């Protein structure tokens, strides 16, 4: 089927589509795959109601064909104003979404090709403190223990874990260990002046 035959049917259905508020709303947000599919389904249903050939209704890209028709200056007078407005709103939404992605990418520092981003990333990394972890020799807290962070938790669970069987037999019972507040291994490293900082 030639373009002239397709345009004939689009001129026939465009008036019906212009009266469909749902079609107009979907067309405005047609940048998503779901909305584009819904617009295509509306187009196909309307073309079928006008007895359009199967080569049109079975076309995989009926959305693009309709977009070409609406954007053709020769048929501009045939396209109702609300459909033209919906196409403009769609283009604005697509451009705005792209602009928002660019802004987010820039602010998050994810544009690795940008020289400005590289400078910002280098400056930010230069200001970040670096710490050297202390090798305690013996793991702390000890592996294979339930850990109580304070006295209250220790008192609450000690008798239960010592005397009760575990409901989940896949997990063996372990002894309970109370953390020592004075041990470097159970506190963030930056609280201790003995931890060296890389410069």
C-alpha positions in Angstrom: 0.0 0.0 0.0 1.4 3.4 -0.9 1.6 6.5 1.3 -1.3 8.2 -0.5 -3.6 5.3 0.3 -2.5 5.4 4.0 -3.0 9.1 4.2 -6.5 8.7 2.8 -7.5 6.5 5.7 -5.7 8.6 8.3 -7.7 11.6 7.1 -10.8 9.6 7.6 -10.0 8.4 11.1 -8.3 11.5 12.5 -11.6 13.2 13.3 -12.8 10.2 15.3 -9.5 10.0 17.2 -9.6 13.7 18.0 -12.9 13.1 19.9 -11.4 10.4 22.0 -10.0 12.0 25.2 -8.2 8.8 26.2 -6.4 8.7 22.8 -5.3 12.4 23.3 -4.1 11.7 26.8 -2.1 8.7 25.7 -0.6 10.6 22.8 0.6 13.3 25.1 2.6 10.8 27.2 3.6 8.6 24.2 7.3 8.6 25.1 6.8 5.4 27.2 6.6 2.0 25.5 3.3 1.3 27.2 1.7 4.5 26.1 3.0 4.1 22.5 1.5 0.6 22.4 -1.8 1.8 23.7 -1.9 4.6 21.1 -1.1 2.0 18.4 -3.9 -0.2 19.6 -6.3 2.7 19.4 -5.1 3.5 15.9 -5.5 -0.1 14.8 -9.0 -0.3 16.3 -10.1 2.9 14.6 -8.6 1.9 11.2 -10.4 -1.4 11.4 -13.7 0.3 12.0 -13.1 2.3 8.8 -12.4 -1.0 6.9 -8.7 -0.1 6.4 -6.7 -2.8 4.6 -4.9 -5.5 6.7 -1.6 -4.1 5.5 -2.3 -1.0 7.6 -3.9 -2.6 10.6 -1.2 -5.3 10.7 1.6 -2.8 10.3 4.2 -3.1 13.1 4.9 0.6 13.1 1.4 2.1 12.7 2.4 4.7 15.3 5.2 6.1 13.1 3.0 6.1 10.0 0.4 8.2 11.9 3.2 10.5 13.2 4.4 11.0 9.6 0.9 11.9 8.5 0.4 14.4 11.3 3.8 16.0 10.7 3.3 16.3 6.9 2.7 20.0 6.0 0.4 18.9 3.1 -2.1 17.4 5.6 -1.7 20.0 8.4 -5.2 21.4 7.8 -6.6 17.9 8.1 -5.3 17.3 11.6 -7.5 18.7 14.4 -5.9 21.3 16.7 -6.1 19.0 19.8 -4.1 16.3 18.1 -1.5 18.8 17.0 -1.4 20.1 20.6 -1.0 16.5 21.8 2.0 15.9 19.5 3.6 19.1 20.7 3.0 18.1 24.3 4.5 14.7 23.6 7.6 16.3 22.1 7.9 18.6 25.1 7.6 15.7 27.5 10.3 13.7 25.7 12.6 16.7 25.7 11.9 17.4 29.3 12.6 13.8 30.3 15.8 13.8 28.4 16.8 17.1 30.1 16.0 15.7 33.5 18.2 12.6 32.8 21.1 14.8 31.8 20.8 17.0 34.9 20.6 13.9 37.2 23.5 12.3 35.4 25.6 15.5 35.8 24.6 16.0 39.5 25.3 12.3 40.3 28.7 12.5 38.6 27.8 9.6 36.2 28.9 11.3 33.0 32.4 9.8 32.8 33.1 11.4 29.4 32.7 15.0 30.7 36.0 16.8 31.5 34.1 18.9 34.1 32.8 15.7 35.7 36.3 14.3 35.9 37.6 17.5 37.6 34.7 17.4 40.1 35.2 13.7 40.8 39.0 14.2 41.4 38.3 17.2 43.7 35.7 15.3 45.7 37.9 12.2 46.1 40.9 14.4 47.2 38.8 15.7 50.1 37.6 12.3 51.3 39.4 10.9 54.3 41.2 7.6 53.9 41.8 5.3 56.9 44.1 2.3 57.5 42.4 -0.5 59.3 44.1 -2.1 62.3 44.9 -5.8 62.0 43.8 -7.2 65.4 45.3 -10.6 64.7 42.2 -12.4 66.3 38.8 -11.7 64.7 36.5 -9.6 66.9 33.7 -10.1 67.5 34.5 -13.8 67.6 32.9 -15.9 64.8 30.2 -18.4 65.8 28.6 -16.2 68.5 25.4 -14.4 68.9 26.3 -10.8 69.5 24.8 -8.6 72.3 25.6 -4.9 71.8 24.8 -3.9 75.4 24.0 -5.3 78.9 20.2 -5.1 78.4 20.3 -7.3 75.2 22.8 -9.7 76.9 20.5 -10.1 80.0 17.4 -10.5 77.8 18.7 -13.3 75.6 21.4 -15.2 77.6 19.2 -17.6 79.4 17.0 -18.2 76.4 19.9 -19.1 74.1 21.6 -21.2 76.8 18.5 -23.3 77.6 16.1 -23.3 74.6 16.3 -25.3 71.5 16.3 -23.3 68.2 13.0 -23.4 66.3 14.9 -23.5 63.0 17.0 -26.6 63.2 19.0 -25.5 60.2 20.7 -22.9 62.4 22.8 -24.3 65.3 22.7 -22.6 68.6 25.6 -20.4 69.4 27.0 -18.9 72.7 26.2 -15.3 73.2 29.0 -12.7 73.4 28.7 -9.3 74.8 30.7 -6.6 73.0 33.5 -4.9 74.9 33.0 -1.1 74.4 36.7 -0.6 74.9 37.7 -2.9 72.0 38.7 -1.2 68.8 37.1 -4.0 66.8 33.5 -3.2 67.8 33.6 0.6 67.2 34.1 2.7 64.1 37.8 3.2 63.4 37.6 7.0 63.2 36.8 7.2 66.9 40.4 6.1 67.7 43.3 8.5 67.4 45.7 5.5 66.9 44.2 4.8 63.5 46.4 6.4 60.9 45.0 8.5 58.1 46.3 8.3 54.5 47.1 11.6 53.0 
